Amino acid sequence: MMLHLICYDIENNRARTRLSKLLIKIGMERVQLSVFIGVLSKYEKEELLAKIEELVSEDPIYHVLCIPLHEDMLSGLDEIAKVPLDWEYLKGEKLCMII
Amino acid sequence: MMLHLICYDIENNRARTRLSKLLIKIGMERVQLSVFIGVLSKYEKEELLAKIEELVSEDPIYHVLCIPLHEDMLSGLDEIAKVPLDWEYLKGEKLCMII
């Protein structure tokens, strides 16, 4: 299980909406309009990537990045935000998000 | 010098455009609509983050992430794209991008 960031640019509205719904369904958190963060197992990631390939296959322009966020990377990450992310929640170390 | 990914959600059009122009000016490549990748030194990153803070300060909603992409992370990164990124170029290991 590891934290991952997924960001995408998908031209086709239908495919884009289907992808965002899929990411929410598998428990990832939307942190920006087209950026999601969440914990994925190796198997979940493989399944997700296969589904994304299928979703975007007919799209003329698409670009999706799935980046593993190692623990030691998080300390080197910079965030400039009105409302910073709750990283403990994203990592699954907390059961609810304090808002 | 290290490869970094910067992604943002900025509500204010003017601030968003100013940030994208700034990122292009300092040599980062736009890989998605609101995602840039490029090599930054520690000093360049500090300067850039300070400028971003200034740019977004009056925006009601903003979220910017600056993520260092270590070499060993790149091998674990997945990309689903019609036109995959030229990582050697992004890392500054090539002088031109083959298009």
N, CA and C atoms of all chains as a GROMACS GRO file, in nm:
protein
  594
    1MET      N    1   0.084  -0.120   0.000
    1MET     CA    2   0.000   0.000   0.000
    1MET      C    3   0.088   0.125   0.000
    2MET      N    4   0.065   0.209  -0.095
    2MET     CA    5   0.143   0.333  -0.099
    2MET      C    6   0.060   0.450  -0.151
    3LEU      N    7   0.095   0.569  -0.099
    3LEU     CA    8   0.027   0.690  -0.142
    3LEU      C    9   0.066   0.720  -0.288
    4HIS      N   10  -0.033   0.754  -0.368
    4HIS     CA   11  -0.008   0.788  -0.509
    4HIS      C   12  -0.077   0.920  -0.544
    5LEU      N   13  -0.017   0.991  -0.635
    5LEU     CA   14  -0.080   1.111  -0.692
    5LEU      C   15  -0.112   1.080  -0.838
    6ILE      N   16  -0.235   1.109  -0.877
    6ILE     CA   17  -0.275   1.092  -1.017
    6ILE      C   18  -0.321   1.226  -1.071
    7CYS      N   19  -0.258   1.271  -1.179
    7CYS     CA   20  -0.303   1.395  -1.243
    7CYS      C   21  -0.329   1.365  -1.390
    8TYR      N   22  -0.426   1.435  -1.446
    8TYR     CA   23  -0.462   1.402  -1.586
    8TYR      C   24  -0.510   1.523  -1.664
    9ASP      N   25  -0.492   1.512  -1.793
    9ASP     CA   26  -0.547   1.605  -1.892
    9ASP      C   27  -0.618   1.515  -1.992
   10ILE      N   28  -0.748   1.523  -1.995
   10ILE     CA   29  -0.824   1.440  -2.090
   10ILE      C   30  -0.922   1.530  -2.163
   11GLU      N   31  -0.911   1.533  -2.295
   11GLU     CA   32  -0.992   1.627  -2.372
   11GLU      C   33  -1.140   1.592  -2.370
   12ASN      N   34  -1.168   1.463  -2.386
   12ASN     CA   35  -1.307   1.419  -2.395
   12ASN      C   36  -1.380   1.430  -2.260
   13ASN      N   37  -1.485   1.512  -2.257
   13ASN     CA   38  -1.558   1.538  -2.132
   13ASN      C   39  -1.609   1.411  -2.065
   14ARG      N   40  -1.663   1.321  -2.147
   14ARG     CA   41  -1.723   1.198  -2.093
   14ARG      C   42  -1.615   1.110  -2.027
   15ALA      N   43  -1.504   1.094  -2.096
   15ALA     CA   44  -1.395   1.012  -2.043
   15ALA      C   45  -1.338   1.076  -1.916
   16ARG      N   46  -1.327   1.210  -1.916
   16ARG     CA   47  -1.272   1.282  -1.801
   16ARG      C   48  -1.362   1.264  -1.678
   17THR      N   49  -1.493   1.280  -1.702
   17THR     CA   50  -1.588   1.264  -1.591
   17THR      C   51  -1.587   1.120  -1.540
   18ARG      N   52  -1.581   1.025  -1.633
   18ARG     CA   53  -1.579   0.884  -1.591
   18ARG      C   54  -1.455   0.853  -1.508
   19LEU      N   55  -1.342   0.912  -1.546
   19LEU     CA   56  -1.219   0.888  -1.470
   19LEU      C   57  -1.230   0.949  -1.330
   20SER      N   58  -1.281   1.071  -1.319
   20SER     CA   59  -1.289   1.133  -1.186
   20SER      C   60  -1.384   1.052  -1.097
   21LYS      N   61  -1.494   1.003  -1.155
   21LYS     CA   62  -1.588   0.921  -1.077
   21LYS      C   63  -1.523   0.790  -1.033
   22LEU      N   64  -1.444   0.731  -1.121
   22LEU     CA   65  -1.375   0.606  -1.089
   22LEU      C   66  -1.276   0.628  -0.974
   23LEU      N   67  -1.201   0.739  -0.979
   23LEU     CA   68  -1.102   0.766  -0.875
   23LEU      C   69  -1.169   0.789  -0.740
   24ILE      N   70  -1.283   0.857  -0.742
   24ILE     CA   71  -1.358   0.880  -0.617
   24ILE      C   72  -1.411   0.746  -0.564
   25LYS      N   73  -1.460   0.664  -0.657
   25LYS     CA   74  -1.518   0.534  -0.620
   25LYS      C   75  -1.415   0.445  -0.550
   26ILE      N   76  -1.290   0.450  -0.596
   26ILE     CA   77  -1.189   0.362  -0.534
   26ILE      C   78  -1.126   0.428  -0.410
   27GLY      N   79  -1.181   0.543  -0.371
   27GLY     CA   80  -1.139   0.602  -0.243
   27GLY      C   81  -1.030   0.706  -0.251
   28MET      N   82  -0.998   0.753  -0.373
   28MET     CA   83  -0.896   0.859  -0.381
   28MET      C   84  -0.962   0.995  -0.353
   29GLU      N   85  -0.881   1.089  -0.302
   29GLU     CA   86  -0.933   1.221  -0.268
   29GLU      C   87  -0.896   1.321  -0.377
   30ARG      N   88  -0.995   1.401  -0.417
   30ARG     CA   89  -0.969   1.506  -0.517
   30ARG      C   90  -0.901   1.622  -0.445
   31VAL      N   91  -0.776   1.649  -0.478
   31VAL     CA   92  -0.705   1.758  -0.411
   31VAL      C   93  -0.695   1.882  -0.499
   32GLN      N   94  -0.707   1.861  -0.629
   32GLN     CA   95  -0.720   1.972  -0.723
   32GLN      C   96  -0.818   1.925  -0.830
   33LEU      N   97  -0.854   2.014  -0.923
   33LEU     CA   98  -0.955   1.980  -1.022
   33LEU      C   99  -0.922   1.850  -1.097
   34SER      N  100  -0.797   1.833  -1.134
   34SER     CA  101  -0.761   1.711  -1.206
   34SER      C  102  -0.642   1.639  -1.140
   35VAL      N  103  -0.638   1.651  -1.007
   35VAL     CA  104  -0.533   1.583  -0.929
   35VAL      C  105  -0.597   1.509  -0.812
   36PHE      N  106  -0.567   1.381  -0.802
   36PHE     CA  107  -0.620   1.298  -0.693
   36PHE      C  108  -0.503   1.236  -0.617
   37ILE      N  109  -0.523   1.218  -0.486
   37ILE     CA  110  -0.421   1.151  -0.404
   37ILE      C  111  -0.490   1.044  -0.320
   38GLY      N  112  -0.425   0.929  -0.309
   38GLY     CA  113  -0.482   0.824  -0.225
   38GLY      C  114  -0.390   0.704  -0.219
   39VAL      N  115  -0.423   0.614  -0.128
   39VAL     CA  116  -0.343   0.494  -0.108
   39VAL      C  117  -0.389   0.385  -0.206
   40LEU      N  118  -0.294   0.323  -0.272
   40LEU     CA  119  -0.324   0.215  -0.366
   40LEU      C  120  -0.231   0.097  -0.338
   41SER      N  121  -0.287  -0.022  -0.345
   41SER     CA  122  -0.201  -0.141  -0.340
   41SER      C  123  -0.148  -0.164  -0.482
   42LYS      N  124  -0.049  -0.252  -0.495
   42LYS     CA  125   0.009  -0.281  -0.626
   42LYS      C  126  -0.102  -0.334  -0.720
   43TYR      N  127  -0.186  -0.420  -0.665
   43TYR     CA  128  -0.293  -0.479  -0.745
   43TYR      C  129  -0.396  -0.373  -0.787
   44GLU      N  130  -0.434  -0.287  -0.690
   44GLU     CA  131  -0.532  -0.180  -0.720
   44GLU      C  132  -0.478  -0.087  -0.829
   45LYS      N  133  -0.347  -0.057  -0.818
   45LYS     CA  134  -0.288   0.032  -0.918
   45LYS      C  135  -0.291  -0.032  -1.057
   46GLU      N  136  -0.254  -0.156  -1.065
   46GLU     CA  137  -0.254  -0.225  -1.195
   46GLU      C  138  -0.393  -0.227  -1.257
   47GLU      N  139  -0.492  -0.257  -1.172
   47GLU     CA  140  -0.631  -0.260  -1.218
   47GLU      C  141  -0.676  -0.122  -1.265
   48LEU      N  142  -0.640  -0.020  -1.185
   48LEU     CA  143  -0.678   0.117  -1.217
   48LEU      C  144  -0.616   0.161  -1.348
   49LEU      N  145  -0.487   0.134  -1.366
   49LEU     CA  146  -0.418   0.176  -1.489
   49LEU      C  147  -0.480   0.110  -1.612
   50ALA      N  148  -0.519  -0.017  -1.597
   50ALA     CA  149  -0.583  -0.087  -1.709
   50ALA      C  150  -0.718  -0.022  -1.742
   51LYS      N  151  -0.792   0.016  -1.637
   51LYS     CA  152  -0.922   0.081  -1.659
   51LYS      C  153  -0.903   0.218  -1.725
   52ILE      N  154  -0.800   0.291  -1.681
   52ILE     CA  155  -0.774   0.423  -1.740
   52ILE      C  156  -0.741   0.408  -1.889
   53GLU      N  157  -0.656   0.312  -1.921
   53GLU     CA  158  -0.619   0.285  -2.062
   53GLU      C  159  -0.746   0.265  -2.145
   54GLU      N  160  -0.839   0.190  -2.090
   54GLU     CA  161  -0.963   0.158  -2.159
   54GLU      C  162  -1.048   0.285  -2.177
   55LEU      N  163  -1.056   0.364  -2.069
   55LEU     CA  164  -1.137   0.486  -2.069
   55LEU      C  165  -1.091   0.587  -2.173
   56VAL      N  166  -0.960   0.603  -2.184
   56VAL     CA  167  -0.908   0.710  -2.270
   56VAL      C  168  -0.877   0.664  -2.412
   57SER      N  169  -0.891   0.533  -2.435
   57SER     CA  170  -0.845   0.476  -2.562
   57SER      C  171  -0.897   0.547  -2.687
   58GLU      N  172  -1.019   0.601  -2.679
   58GLU     CA  173  -1.074   0.666  -2.799
   58GLU      C  174  -1.058   0.817  -2.797
   59ASP      N  175  -0.994   0.867  -2.692
   59ASP     CA  176  -0.975   1.010  -2.680
   59ASP      C  177  -0.863   1.057  -2.772
   60PRO      N  178  -0.881   1.172  -2.839
   60PRO     CA  179  -0.775   1.216  -2.929
   60PRO      C  180  -0.649   1.266  -2.856
   61ILE      N  181  -0.672   1.329  -2.738
   61ILE     CA  182  -0.559   1.383  -2.661
   61ILE      C  183  -0.577   1.344  -2.515
   62TYR      N  184  -0.478   1.279  -2.459
   62TYR     CA  185  -0.486   1.247  -2.316
   62TYR      C  186  -0.346   1.230  -2.259
   63HIS      N  187  -0.335   1.263  -2.133
   63HIS     CA  188  -0.209   1.244  -2.061
   63HIS      C  189  -0.241   1.222  -1.914
   64VAL      N  190  -0.201   1.106  -1.865
   64VAL     CA  191  -0.227   1.071  -1.725
   64VAL      C  192  -0.095   1.032  -1.660
   65LEU      N  193  -0.067   1.088  -1.543
   65LEU     CA  194   0.052   1.049  -1.467
   65LEU      C  195   0.008   0.989  -1.334
   66CYS      N  196   0.069   0.878  -1.297
   66CYS     CA  197   0.043   0.815  -1.168
   66CYS      C  198   0.178   0.807  -1.096
   67ILE      N  199   0.192   0.888  -0.991
   67ILE     CA  200   0.322   0.905  -0.925
   67ILE      C  201   0.318   0.850  -0.783
   68PRO      N  202   0.403   0.752  -0.750
   68PRO     CA  203   0.408   0.704  -0.612
   68PRO      C  204   0.473   0.809  -0.523
   69LEU      N  205   0.409   0.839  -0.411
   69LEU     CA  206   0.464   0.939  -0.317
   69LEU      C  207   0.523   0.867  -0.196
   70HIS      N  208   0.651   0.835  -0.203
   70HIS     CA  209   0.718   0.769  -0.091
   70HIS      C  210   0.717   0.860   0.032
   71GLU      N  211   0.722   0.795   0.147
   71GLU     CA  212   0.718   0.868   0.275
   71GLU      C  213   0.827   0.976   0.282
   72ASP      N  214   0.950   0.941   0.239
   72ASP     CA  215   1.060   1.037   0.248
   72ASP      C  216   1.046   1.151   0.148
   73MET      N  217   0.959   1.131   0.050
   73MET     CA  218   0.934   1.236  -0.048
   73MET      C  219   0.842   1.343   0.007
   74LEU      N  220   0.752   1.298   0.094
   74LEU     CA  221   0.651   1.390   0.147
   74LEU      C  222   0.716   1.503   0.227
   75SER      N  223   0.830   1.472   0.291
   75SER     CA  224   0.898   1.577   0.369
   75SER      C  225   0.961   1.681   0.276
   76GLY      N  226   0.989   1.640   0.152
   76GLY     CA  227   1.050   1.734   0.058
   76GLY      C  228   0.949   1.806  -0.028
   77LEU      N  229   0.823   1.775  -0.007
   77LEU     CA  230   0.715   1.832  -0.087
   77LEU      C  231   0.672   1.969  -0.032
   78ASP      N  232   0.650   2.064  -0.122
   78ASP     CA  233   0.603   2.196  -0.078
   78ASP      C  234   0.459   2.218  -0.120
   79GLU      N  235   0.384   2.280  -0.032
   79GLU     CA  236   0.242   2.304  -0.056
   79GLU      C  237   0.212   2.450  -0.025
   80ILE      N  238   0.154   2.518  -0.122
   80ILE     CA  239   0.112   2.656  -0.099
   80ILE      C  240  -0.039   2.655  -0.115
   81ALA      N  241  -0.111   2.673  -0.006
   81ALA     CA  242  -0.256   2.655  -0.013
   81ALA      C  243  -0.328   2.736   0.092
   82LYS      N  244  -0.447   2.778   0.055
   82LYS     CA  245  -0.535   2.846   0.150
   82LYS      C  246  -0.574   2.743   0.257
   83VAL      N  247  -0.608   2.624   0.210
   83VAL     CA  248  -0.643   2.514   0.301
   83VAL      C  249  -0.548   2.397   0.270
   84PRO      N  250  -0.443   2.378   0.350
   84PRO     CA  251  -0.349   2.269   0.320
   84PRO      C  252  -0.415   2.131   0.333
   85LEU      N  253  -0.359   2.034   0.261
   85LEU     CA  254  -0.413   1.898   0.265
   85LEU      C  255  -0.388   1.834   0.400
   86ASP      N  256  -0.475   1.741   0.436
   86ASP     CA  257  -0.458   1.664   0.559
   86ASP      C  258  -0.386   1.534   0.520
   87TRP      N  259  -0.254   1.539   0.526
   87TRP     CA  260  -0.174   1.426   0.476
   87TRP      C  261  -0.196   1.298   0.556
   88GLU      N  262  -0.219   1.312   0.685
   88GLU     CA  263  -0.244   1.192   0.766
   88GLU      C  264  -0.370   1.122   0.719
   89TYR      N  265  -0.471   1.202   0.689
   89TYR     CA  266  -0.596   1.145   0.638
   89TYR      C  267  -0.572   1.078   0.503
   90LEU      N  268  -0.498   1.148   0.414
   90LEU     CA  269  -0.472   1.092   0.280
   90LEU      C  270  -0.396   0.961   0.289
   91LYS      N  271  -0.306   0.951   0.389
   91LYS     CA  272  -0.226   0.829   0.405
   91LYS      C  273  -0.306   0.719   0.473
   92GLY      N  274  -0.431   0.752   0.514
   92GLY     CA  275  -0.516   0.651   0.576
   92GLY      C  276  -0.484   0.632   0.724
   93GLU      N  277  -0.413   0.731   0.782
   93GLU     CA  278  -0.375   0.718   0.922
   93GLU      C  279  -0.478   0.781   1.017
   94LYS      N  280  -0.583   0.834   0.958
   94LYS     CA  281  -0.687   0.898   1.035
   94LYS      C  282  -0.819   0.852   0.975
   95LEU      N  283  -0.922   0.838   1.054
   95LEU     CA  284  -1.047   0.787   0.998
   95LEU      C  285  -1.140   0.895   0.943
   96CYS      N  286  -1.118   1.019   0.988
   96CYS     CA  287  -1.203   1.126   0.933
   96CYS      C  288  -1.118   1.249   0.905
   97MET      N  289  -1.168   1.332   0.814
   97MET     CA  290  -1.096   1.454   0.780
   97MET      C  291  -1.156   1.568   0.862
   98ILE      N  292  -1.071   1.642   0.931
   98ILE     CA  293  -1.121   1.755   1.010
   98ILE      C  294  -1.134   1.875   0.916
   99ILE      N  295  -1.257   1.922   0.901
   99ILE     CA  296  -1.277   2.035   0.807
   99ILE      C  297  -1.335   2.157   0.876
  100MET      N  298   2.045   2.035  -0.819
  100MET     CA  299   1.949   2.041  -0.929
  100MET      C  300   1.863   1.915  -0.927
  101MET      N  301   1.736   1.931  -0.922
  101MET     CA  302   1.648   1.814  -0.922
  101MET      C  303   1.520   1.841  -1.001
  102LEU      N  304   1.469   1.733  -1.061
  102LEU     CA  305   1.344   1.743  -1.136
  102LEU      C  306   1.229   1.766  -1.038
  103HIS      N  307   1.141   1.857  -1.072
  103HIS     CA  308   1.024   1.884  -0.987
  103HIS      C  309   0.897   1.886  -1.071
  104LEU      N  310   0.788   1.846  -1.009
  104LEU     CA  311   0.657   1.859  -1.071
  104LEU      C  312   0.579   1.964  -0.993
  105ILE      N  313   0.521   2.057  -1.064
  105ILE     CA  314   0.436   2.158  -0.999
  105ILE      C  315   0.296   2.149  -1.059
  106CYS      N  316   0.196   2.129  -0.973
  106CYS     CA  317   0.058   2.130  -1.021
  106CYS      C  318  -0.021   2.230  -0.937
  107TYR      N  319  -0.118   2.292  -1.001
  107TYR     CA  320  -0.190   2.397  -0.929
  107TYR      C  321  -0.338   2.406  -0.967
  108ASP      N  322  -0.413   2.458  -0.874
  108ASP     CA  323  -0.553   2.497  -0.893
  108ASP      C  324  -0.561   2.640  -0.842
  109ILE      N  325  -0.580   2.733  -0.930
  109ILE     CA  326  -0.589   2.874  -0.888
  109ILE      C  327  -0.713   2.933  -0.951
  110GLU      N  328  -0.802   2.983  -0.867
  110GLU     CA  329  -0.931   3.031  -0.918
  110GLU      C  330  -0.917   3.157  -1.002
  111ASN      N  331  -0.834   3.249  -0.952
  111ASN     CA  332  -0.822   3.378  -1.020
  111ASN      C  333  -0.746   3.365  -1.153
  112ASN      N  334  -0.814   3.403  -1.263
  112ASN     CA  335  -0.757   3.387  -1.398
  112ASN      C  336  -0.623   3.458  -1.413
  113ARG      N  337  -0.617   3.579  -1.360
  113ARG     CA  338  -0.495   3.660  -1.377
  113ARG      C  339  -0.377   3.595  -1.305
  114ALA      N  340  -0.401   3.551  -1.182
  114ALA     CA  341  -0.294   3.487  -1.103
  114ALA      C  342  -0.252   3.356  -1.170
  115ARG      N  343  -0.350   3.282  -1.222
  115ARG     CA  344  -0.320   3.153  -1.285
  115ARG      C  345  -0.233   3.173  -1.410
  116THR      N  346  -0.272   3.272  -1.492
  116THR     CA  347  -0.194   3.299  -1.613
  116THR      C  348  -0.055   3.349  -1.578
  117ARG      N  349  -0.046   3.434  -1.475
  117ARG     CA  350   0.086   3.486  -1.436
  117ARG      C  351   0.175   3.372  -1.387
  118LEU      N  352   0.117   3.275  -1.317
  118LEU     CA  353   0.197   3.162  -1.269
  118LEU      C  354   0.245   3.076  -1.387
  119SER      N  355   0.156   3.047  -1.482
  119SER     CA  356   0.199   2.963  -1.595
  119SER      C  357   0.310   3.033  -1.674
  120LYS      N  358   0.297   3.165  -1.691
  120LYS     CA  359   0.400   3.241  -1.764
  120LYS      C  360   0.533   3.238  -1.688
  121LEU      N  361   0.524   3.249  -1.555
  121LEU     CA  362   0.644   3.246  -1.472
  121LEU      C  363   0.714   3.111  -1.485
  122LEU      N  364   0.636   3.003  -1.480
  122LEU     CA  365   0.694   2.868  -1.488
  122LEU      C  366   0.762   2.846  -1.624
  123ILE      N  367   0.699   2.896  -1.730
  123ILE     CA  368   0.759   2.884  -1.864
  123ILE      C  369   0.888   2.966  -1.871
  124LYS      N  370   0.882   3.086  -1.812
  124LYS     CA  371   0.998   3.177  -1.813
  124LYS      C  372   1.120   3.114  -1.746
  125ILE      N  373   1.097   3.040  -1.638
  125ILE     CA  374   1.212   2.981  -1.567
  125ILE      C  375   1.251   2.846  -1.628
  126GLY      N  376   1.189   2.810  -1.740
  126GLY     CA  377   1.234   2.692  -1.815
  126GLY      C  378   1.161   2.563  -1.784
  127MET      N  379   1.048   2.570  -1.712
  127MET     CA  380   0.973   2.446  -1.687
  127MET      C  381   0.886   2.413  -1.809
  128GLU      N  382   0.858   2.285  -1.827
  128GLU     CA  383   0.778   2.242  -1.942
  128GLU      C  384   0.635   2.214  -1.898
  129ARG      N  385   0.539   2.265  -1.976
  129ARG     CA  386   0.398   2.238  -1.947
  129ARG      C  387   0.366   2.098  -1.997
  130VAL      N  388   0.336   2.007  -1.906
  130VAL     CA  389   0.308   1.869  -1.946
  130VAL      C  390   0.158   1.840  -1.943
  131GLN      N  391   0.085   1.918  -1.865
  131GLN     CA  392  -0.061   1.914  -1.867
  131GLN      C  393  -0.107   2.059  -1.848
  132LEU      N  394  -0.237   2.082  -1.858
  132LEU     CA  395  -0.288   2.220  -1.851
  132LEU      C  396  -0.239   2.293  -1.727
  133SER      N  397  -0.240   2.226  -1.612
  133SER     CA  398  -0.194   2.292  -1.490
  133SER      C  399  -0.087   2.210  -1.418
  134VAL      N  400  -0.005   2.143  -1.499
  134VAL     CA  401   0.107   2.064  -1.445
  134VAL      C  402   0.234   2.096  -1.524
  135PHE      N  403   0.338   2.132  -1.452
  135PHE     CA  404   0.467   2.163  -1.514
  135PHE      C  405   0.574   2.074  -1.454
  136ILE      N  406   0.674   2.039  -1.536
  136ILE     CA  407   0.788   1.960  -1.487
  136ILE      C  408   0.916   2.027  -1.535
  137GLY      N  409   1.015   2.032  -1.447
  137GLY     CA  410   1.144   2.087  -1.487
  137GLY      C  411   1.245   2.078  -1.375
  138VAL      N  412   1.368   2.105  -1.412
  138VAL     CA  413   1.478   2.098  -1.315
  138VAL      C  414   1.489   2.230  -1.240
  139LEU      N  415   1.498   2.220  -1.108
  139LEU     CA  416   1.514   2.339  -1.024
  139LEU      C  417   1.628   2.317  -0.925
  140SER      N  418   1.707   2.420  -0.905
  140SER     CA  419   1.806   2.414  -0.797
  140SER      C  420   1.732   2.450  -0.668
  141LYS      N  421   1.798   2.427  -0.554
  141LYS     CA  422   1.737   2.459  -0.426
  141LYS      C  423   1.703   2.609  -0.420
  142TYR      N  424   1.797   2.689  -0.469
  142TYR     CA  425   1.777   2.834  -0.466
  142TYR      C  426   1.661   2.876  -0.557
  143GLU      N  427   1.659   2.817  -0.680
  143GLU     CA  428   1.552   2.850  -0.775
  143GLU      C  429   1.415   2.812  -0.717
  144LYS      N  430   1.410   2.697  -0.649
  144LYS     CA  431   1.284   2.653  -0.592
  144LYS      C  432   1.238   2.749  -0.483
  145GLU      N  433   1.330   2.787  -0.396
  145GLU     CA  434   1.294   2.880  -0.288
  145GLU      C  435   1.241   3.012  -0.344
  146GLU      N  436   1.310   3.061  -0.447
  146GLU     CA  437   1.270   3.187  -0.510
  146GLU      C  438   1.132   3.173  -0.575
  147LEU      N  439   1.113   3.059  -0.643
  147LEU     CA  440   0.986   3.033  -0.712
  147LEU      C  441   0.871   3.023  -0.612
  148LEU      N  442   0.892   2.951  -0.504
  148LEU     CA  443   0.785   2.936  -0.405
  148LEU      C  444   0.747   3.070  -0.344
  149ALA      N  445   0.846   3.154  -0.320
  149ALA     CA  446   0.818   3.288  -0.265
  149ALA      C  447   0.735   3.369  -0.365
  150LYS      N  448   0.771   3.358  -0.494
  150LYS     CA  449   0.696   3.431  -0.598
  150LYS      C  450   0.553   3.378  -0.608
  151ILE      N  451   0.536   3.246  -0.596
  151ILE     CA  452   0.402   3.188  -0.604
  151ILE      C  453   0.317   3.238  -0.486
  152GLU      N  454   0.375   3.238  -0.368
  152GLU     CA  455   0.305   3.288  -0.247
  152GLU      C  456   0.252   3.429  -0.273
  153GLU      N  457   0.336   3.510  -0.336
  153GLU     CA  458   0.302   3.649  -0.364
  153GLU      C  459   0.189   3.657  -0.466
  154LEU      N  460   0.202   3.573  -0.570
  154LEU     CA  461   0.103   3.571  -0.680
  154LEU      C  462  -0.037   3.535  -0.633
  155VAL      N  463  -0.044   3.435  -0.546
  155VAL     CA  464  -0.175   3.382  -0.509
  155VAL      C  465  -0.233   3.446  -0.383
  156SER      N  466  -0.154   3.533  -0.321
  156SER     CA  467  -0.192   3.585  -0.189
  156SER      C  468  -0.333   3.643  -0.182
  157GLU      N  469  -0.377   3.703  -0.293
  157GLU     CA  470  -0.509   3.766  -0.287
  157GLU      C  471  -0.620   3.678  -0.345
  158ASP      N  472  -0.583   3.558  -0.386
  158ASP     CA  473  -0.680   3.467  -0.447
  158ASP      C  474  -0.766   3.402  -0.338
  159PRO      N  475  -0.895   3.389  -0.361
  159PRO     CA  476  -0.978   3.328  -0.255
  159PRO      C  477  -0.956   3.178  -0.240
  160ILE      N  478  -0.925   3.110  -0.352
  160ILE     CA  479  -0.902   2.965  -0.346
  160ILE      C  480  -0.778   2.933  -0.428
  161TYR      N  481  -0.683   2.868  -0.366
  161TYR     CA  482  -0.565   2.824  -0.441
  161TYR      C  483  -0.501   2.704  -0.374
  162HIS      N  484  -0.441   2.621  -0.456
  162HIS     CA  485  -0.368   2.506  -0.406
  162HIS      C  486  -0.256   2.473  -0.503
  163VAL      N  487  -0.134   2.479  -0.453
  163VAL     CA  488  -0.017   2.452  -0.538
  163VAL      C  489   0.068   2.346  -0.470
  164LEU      N  490   0.107   2.244  -0.548
  164LEU     CA  491   0.198   2.141  -0.495
  164LEU      C  492   0.327   2.145  -0.577
  165CYS      N  493   0.440   2.138  -0.507
  165CYS     CA  494   0.570   2.130  -0.573
  165CYS      C  495   0.636   2.002  -0.522
  166ILE      N  496   0.648   1.904  -0.612
  166ILE     CA  497   0.692   1.770  -0.572
  166ILE      C  498   0.827   1.736  -0.634
  167PRO      N  499   0.928   1.708  -0.551
  167PRO     CA  500   1.056   1.666  -0.608
  167PRO      C  501   1.044   1.524  -0.667
  168LEU      N  502   1.092   1.506  -0.788
  168LEU     CA  503   1.085   1.374  -0.852
  168LEU      C  504   1.225   1.312  -0.853
  169HIS      N  505   1.255   1.236  -0.749
  169HIS     CA  506   1.385   1.169  -0.740
  169HIS      C  507   1.401   1.069  -0.855
  170GLU      N  508   1.525   1.046  -0.891
  170GLU     CA  509   1.556   0.955  -1.002
  170GLU      C  510   1.491   0.817  -0.982
  171ASP      N  511   1.500   0.762  -0.859
  171ASP     CA  512   1.445   0.628  -0.834
  171ASP      C  513   1.292   0.627  -0.836
  172MET      N  514   1.232   0.746  -0.826
  172MET     CA  515   1.086   0.756  -0.833
  172MET      C  516   1.037   0.746  -0.976
  173LEU      N  517   1.120   0.797  -1.066
  173LEU     CA  518   1.079   0.800  -1.207
  173LEU      C  519   1.055   0.660  -1.262
  174SER      N  520   1.131   0.562  -1.211
  174SER     CA  521   1.112   0.425  -1.259
  174SER      C  522   0.979   0.367  -1.208
  175GLY      N  523   0.928   0.422  -1.098
  175GLY     CA  524   0.802   0.373  -1.042
  175GLY      C  525   0.681   0.450  -1.092
  176LEU      N  526   0.707   0.549  -1.176
  176LEU     CA  527   0.601   0.637  -1.226
  176LEU      C  528   0.532   0.574  -1.348
  177ASP      N  529   0.402   0.586  -1.354
  177ASP     CA  530   0.328   0.534  -1.470
  177ASP      C  531   0.271   0.649  -1.551
  178GLU      N  532   0.278   0.632  -1.681
  178GLU     CA  533   0.229   0.737  -1.772
  178GLU      C  534   0.139   0.672  -1.876
  179ILE      N  535   0.019   0.723  -1.888
  179ILE     CA  536  -0.072   0.676  -1.993
  179ILE      C  537  -0.096   0.796  -2.083
  180ALA      N  538  -0.043   0.790  -2.203
  180ALA     CA  539  -0.047   0.909  -2.287
  180ALA      C  540  -0.043   0.875  -2.434
  181LYS      N  541  -0.112   0.957  -2.511
  181LYS     CA  542  -0.105   0.946  -2.657
  181LYS      C  543   0.039   0.977  -2.699
  182VAL      N  544   0.092   1.085  -2.639
  182VAL     CA  545   0.231   1.124  -2.667
  182VAL      C  546   0.306   1.128  -2.534
  183PRO      N  547   0.382   1.023  -2.502
  183PRO     CA  548   0.451   1.021  -2.372
  183PRO      C  549   0.556   1.133  -2.362
  184LEU      N  550   0.584   1.172  -2.239
  184LEU     CA  551   0.682   1.280  -2.216
  184LEU      C  552   0.823   1.232  -2.250
  185ASP      N  553   0.906   1.326  -2.288
  185ASP     CA  554   1.047   1.297  -2.315
  185ASP      C  555   1.122   1.327  -2.185
  186TRP      N  556   1.136   1.223  -2.103
  186TRP     CA  557   1.193   1.244  -1.969
  186TRP      C  558   1.339   1.287  -1.973
  187GLU      N  559   1.413   1.238  -2.072
  187GLU     CA  560   1.554   1.279  -2.082
  187GLU      C  561   1.564   1.430  -2.106
  188TYR      N  562   1.473   1.477  -2.191
  188TYR     CA  563   1.470   1.622  -2.218
  188TYR      C  564   1.432   1.699  -2.092
  189LEU      N  565   1.328   1.649  -2.022
  189LEU     CA  566   1.282   1.718  -1.901
  189LEU      C  567   1.393   1.723  -1.795
  190LYS      N  568   1.474   1.616  -1.791
  190LYS     CA  569   1.582   1.612  -1.693
  190LYS      C  570   1.702   1.695  -1.736
  191GLY      N  571   1.693   1.753  -1.857
  191GLY     CA  572   1.802   1.837  -1.906
  191GLY      C  573   1.917   1.756  -1.963
  192GLU      N  574   1.889   1.629  -1.996
  192GLU     CA  575   1.997   1.544  -2.047
  192GLU      C  576   2.004   1.546  -2.200
  193LYS      N  577   1.916   1.625  -2.259
  193LYS     CA  578   1.911   1.635  -2.404
  193LYS      C  579   1.892   1.783  -2.433
  194LEU      N  580   1.950   1.830  -2.543
  194LEU     CA  581   1.939   1.973  -2.568
  194LEU      C  582   1.815   2.012  -2.647
  195CYS      N  583   1.752   1.915  -2.716
  195CYS     CA  584   1.630   1.950  -2.789
  195CYS      C  585   1.528   1.840  -2.772
  196MET      N  586   1.402   1.875  -2.790
  196MET     CA  587   1.294   1.777  -2.778
  196MET      C  588   1.260   1.727  -2.918
  197ILE      N  589   1.259   1.596  -2.937
  197ILE     CA  590   1.224   1.541  -3.067
  197ILE      C  591   1.071   1.534  -3.076
  198ILE      N  592   1.013   1.606  -3.171
  198ILE     CA  593   0.866   1.608  -3.181
  198ILE      C  594   0.819   1.552  -3.314
   0.00000   0.00000   0.00000
